[in-house]
């Protein structure tokens, strides 16, 4: 009997240790290996031998043996399917702000491989954020704007950038093992493009293992729709790493955002996660779904040698912003090196109903100058008491990044999995 009791105790102890480690990005091995590139500015550009321009109105396949250059705004139209072979390189032309738009009803099938990813990058010899436009995918799933339709106009053709509809289960295609580098060109009189814009996509769209690095705008921007996404990587974007708005319903899992005090903007509106229900309140139909993001096993960190000094210098803002009427449910995630960790819109009344819509459970808050605040308020005692309740299992720490993560200093193959007691976070959901 004593032996059985001992075995049960050991199993429970092992389970407790394992559960403790299930925070931030996870995997039995480092899933960032092989397909990512954390030094893309040092990768030489290949010379293009094929031009992509104008409209692609019939099914088309891009081949690995070619190198393609996007000249100007390129639209996949007429319900056509653009298929891209693993290992294919597509270069955005800086002079003409090369941009690829998958219009509503069309599809992109970009399914790379772990050892042979598909790469969208810059044609500049000295690459920098905002060299070219970006990748835009438009679908026919619901959004919360009046008329259930929006237009991602920028300086694109308004007739070809309409998105939104009623088809929640639609597919705009597949992005898997794809890198998007140095996109996000600024549009005169408007905002910058995003690395990847997903607007009105349905939940049959596949978004897995996609890395956006050095974007001049947001890395990933989601406007409405209903999507599942996993193993997304945002690396040192200028603006938001992940932006959610217009009533999107998103399940985001096992994904990474790495910011830089000196590259990422420190202005208001530049965060790891920005969760809003609307962009313009007067265009929003509040009878439709508000934005809901369910995020688990996220790692969000500021890559800094001295985060305390960077915060004191005003170079660092909050990691997460939750806007009025929006819902965020976040679990088992790491937030390291921000000022503060979370900011809630000042229009959001702190009451039971709203606190049920903004959930933080089993979190690891590290090296943050304050954890959860209401915007424009210096007093967060009520929020700290609420989220600090032991029933939420949130953890607070002041540990250096090098001790917090497995191998953050590895220039080629960094490992951002959480390290507690020298045990790597590795488990399924």
N, C-alpha and C positions, 0 to 999 in steps of 0.2 A: 504493500500500500504506500509506504514511504517513497519507494522508487517511482511509482506512478505519479505521486504528487510532485516529486522533483522534476520529472519529465514535463509535466503540465506547466510548472513554474518556468522552466527553461524555455518552453515554446512561447509562453506568454511574454516573457522578457524579450525574446528574439523578435516577436511580432511588434512589440512596443518600439524597439530600436528601428525596425524597418519602417514603421509608420512615421516615426519622427523624421526620417530622411526623405519622405515623399513630398518635398517642397522644391519649387522651381523646376527647370527642365529636367527630364529624367530619361533613363535608358540604361540598359546593362552595359552598353558601350557608348562612346561619344558619337551621337548621330550627326554631329557637325563635320566629322571627318569625310574626306574624299571629294564632296561636291561643293563645299563652300570655298570662298577666297577672301581672306581678310586683308590682303594687300593687292587689290585689283589695279591700283595705279602703277604697280610695277610689272604688270602683265602686258607684254607688247601687243599692240593691235595688229590683227591680220589685215591684209589688203583685200578689199571686197572685189568679187568678180561678177556679182549679180546685183541688179538694182530693183528695189521694191518702191513703187510710186503709184499714186492715183488709187483707183478702186480695184479690189480683187473680188470679182463677182461670180466666180465659179470655184469649185473645190480645187485646192492648190496644195502641193506638198513642197516644203523646203528641205533640201538635202544637206547632210553633214559635209559632203565633199565641197560644197560651195560656201562662200562667205557673202552675206547679203547686207546691203546698206539701205536703211530707211531714209528716203528723200521726201521731205515734207510730210504732210498728213496722209497716211495710207489707211484706207478703210476696207475692211472685209464686209461685204454687203450681200444682199440677195440670198440670205440664209446659207451662204457658202461656208465650207469648213476649211480652215487653214490648219494643216498638219505639219508639225515640225519634228524632224528626226532628232534622236538623242545626239548630243555633241555639236549641234548646229550653232553657229555664231551669227548674230544679227547686230549690226552696228548702226547706232543712231547718228545721223548726220547733224553736226552742230550748226552749220550755216543755215540749213533749212528747217531746223528744229524737228528732226524726224520723230514721228509719233505713229504708233500702231493702234488703230481703233477697231475692236471687234463689235460691230453694230448689233442692235437688237435682232435676235433670230439667227444670227451667224454664230459660229463656234471656233474656238481655238483648241487644238489638240496638241499641246506641248508637253509631251511625256518623256522627260529625260531619264537618265539612269544615274545611280549614285556615283558611279565612276565615269560618267559621260554626260554631264549636265548640259542643258541648253543655256546659252549666255546671250543676254542683251547688254551691249556696252557702248562706250563712246568711241568716236573716230579721231579724237584729239590725241596728239602726241603727249601732251601733259594733261592728264584727265583730272576733272574736278566736278564737284556737285553741280547739277544743272546744265550739263553740256548739251543734252538733247531732251526731247519731250518725255515720253514714257509709254507705258502700255495701258490701254483703256479697254475694259470689258463691260459691255452694256447688255442687260437682260430684261426679262419681262415678268419678274416677280414683284410683289406688292411693295410700294413705298407709301409714306404718309403725307405726300403732297396732294393738294386738291387736284382732282382729275386723275389721280394715281399715275401721274407722268411727270418726269423731269427732263432736263436737257443739260448735258455736260458740255457747255458751249466753249468756254475759254476762247480761243480763236479758231475753233473747229467749225465745221458745217453744221448749223443747228438742225437741219433736216436729217442728218445722219447720226446725231448724238442723243436721240430720245431714248429714255429708258423707263422701266416700270410697267406693271400690268397686274394680272391676277393669277399668274401661273407659279405658285410657290415651288412646285416640284420640277421646274424646268432646269435645263443644263445649258450653260454657256461654254462648256468644254472642260479641259483638264490643264492644270499647271502643276507639274510635278518634277522635282529636281531642276529648278529654273533659277538663274541668277539675273538680276536687273541692276546694272551699275551706272552711276553718274547721270541718272535721269533727273527730271524735275526742273526743266528750263523755265525761267520767269517769262510770263507773257505781259507785254506792255499794257499798263492800265488795268491789270488783273492780277490774279494769284499765280503762283508757280504750278506747273504740272506736278503730279505725284509720280513716284516710281511705278506703282500699280494702283489703278483706280478700278474698283469693282462696284458697279451701280446697277441695282435691281437684279442681281443674279439669284437664281433659284438653288435649292438645296441639293440638286443633282450635280452641280458644278463641283469639280474636285480641285482643292487647293491644299497641296501638301509639299513640304520641303521647297519652299520658295524663299530666296534671300534677296532683299533689296538693300544695297549699300550706297552710301554717299548720295542720297537723294536731295535735290535742291528744294523739294516740297515735302509732303508727307511721304513716308515709305509705302504704307498700305492705307488706302482710304476707301471706306465702305459706305455707299449711299443707298440705304434701303435694301430690300431683298431679304433672303433667308439663306444663310450659308453656314457650312461647317468648314473649319480650317485647322490644320495642325502643322507643327514644326515649321512655322514661319520665322524668319530672322530679319530683323531690322538693325542695320549697322551704321551708326553715326550719321543719321539723317539730319538735315537742317531743321525741319519742322517736326510734326508728330511722327511717332513710329507707327502707331495704329490709331486711325480716326474712324469713329462710328457715328452715323447720323441718319436722319430721315426714316426712322422707324425700323432700322435693320434688326433682324433677329439672328444673332450670331453665337455659335458655339466655337470657342477658340481654345485650343489645347496644346500644351507642351511647346511653347514658343518663346522667343528671345528678343529683347530690345536692349541694345548697347548704345549708350549716349556718350558724348564727349563734351566736357566743359568748354572746350575751345573751338569745337566745330559745330555742335548743335546750338541752335539759337536759344538765348535765354529770355526772349521776349514772351509776353503773355500769349498763350495759344500754341506753345511748343512743348509737347509732353510725350511720355511713352504711350499712354492711353488717354484719348479724349473721347468721352461718351456723351453724346448730345442727342436730343430727340429731333431737333430742327436746326437748320441754318438761318432761315428767315421765318419768324413766328407767323407773319401774316400770310404765308404760303402753305401753312401746315393744317391738315385736317385732323383735329384732335379726336374725331370719332374712330380713327384708325389706330393701329398699334403704335405705342411709343417704343423707342429704342430699348432693346434688351440684349445685353452681352453677358454670356456665361463663360467665364474664363477660368481655366485651371492649369496648374503647373506652368505658370509663367515665370520667367526671370527677367527683371528689369533692373539695370544697373548703370551707374555713371562710372565710366572708365577713367578714373582719376588717381594720380599718385598722392594727392593730398586733398581729399574731399572736404575736410573742414575749412581749409584755406579757400577753396573754390566757392564754397557756400558763403563764407564771410565776404568774399569779393563780389558777390552778386551774380556769379556765373551759373548758378544752378537754381532751377525752379522745381515745382512739384512733378511727381512721376505720373499721377493719375488725376484726371479731372472728370467729375460727374455733373452734368448739366441738369437743369430743371426738367422734371418729368421723366428723366431717363432712369433705367435700371441697370445695375451692375452687380453680378454675383461672382465673386472671386474667391477661389479656394487654393490652398496648397501652393502659394506663389511667393516669390522673393522680390522685395523692393529694397535696393541698396544704394544709398548715397544721394538723397534728394532733400528738397527744402520747401514744403514737407513731403511726406510720402503721398498723401491724398488731399485733394481740395474739392469740396462740395460747393456747388453754385450757391451764391448768397440768396437766390430766390427760393431755394429748397428749405422749407420749414423742417426743423429737426423734431420729428414726432414719430410715433410708433409706425404709422403707415409708410412713411418715407424710409425709415431705418430698415423696414422689411424689404424695401426695394434696393437698398444699397448694402450688400453683405460682404464682409471680409472674415473668412474662417480659415484656420490653420495656416496663417500667414507668417512669414519671416521678414520683419521690418528691421533693416540694418543701417546704421550710420545715417539716419535721417534726422534732420533738424525739425523735430515734431513729426507726428504720424498722421493724424486725420483732423483736418480743420475745415471750418466753413469759410468760404471766401470773404475777405475783408474783415475777418474777426480774429482778434488775438487770443480769445478765450476758447479753448477747445476741451475744457474739463469734462463736459457732458459726453462728448464724443469719445474721449479717451477712456472714460469710465465704462461706456457702453461696449466699445470694441475690445477693451481690455478685460472684459469679463471672462472668467476661466472657461465658460461654456463654449467660447469661440476658438480656444486653443491657439490664439495668436502669440507669437514670440517676438521679443524686442532685443536687439543686440547692438553692440558698438565694435564690430570686428573689422579689421582691415580686409580689403578685397582679396589680397593674396592668401589670406587665411580662410576666407569665406568660401572661395571657389576652388575647384580641383587644380586647375592649371591656367590661370588667367594670363600669365606672362608669356605663354607660348605663342610666338608671332604667327606661325603658319597654321598651327592646329590648337587653338585655345580650347579649354574645356571649362565651360561655365556651369557645370553641375555643382550643386551645393555640397560642401564638405563640412560635416559636423563630426568631430571626434575622429577625423581621418576616414570616415565612412562615406562613400559616394551615394548620392540619391539614385536609387535604381529600383523602379517598380512599375507595374502597370497601373491603370486607373483604378 
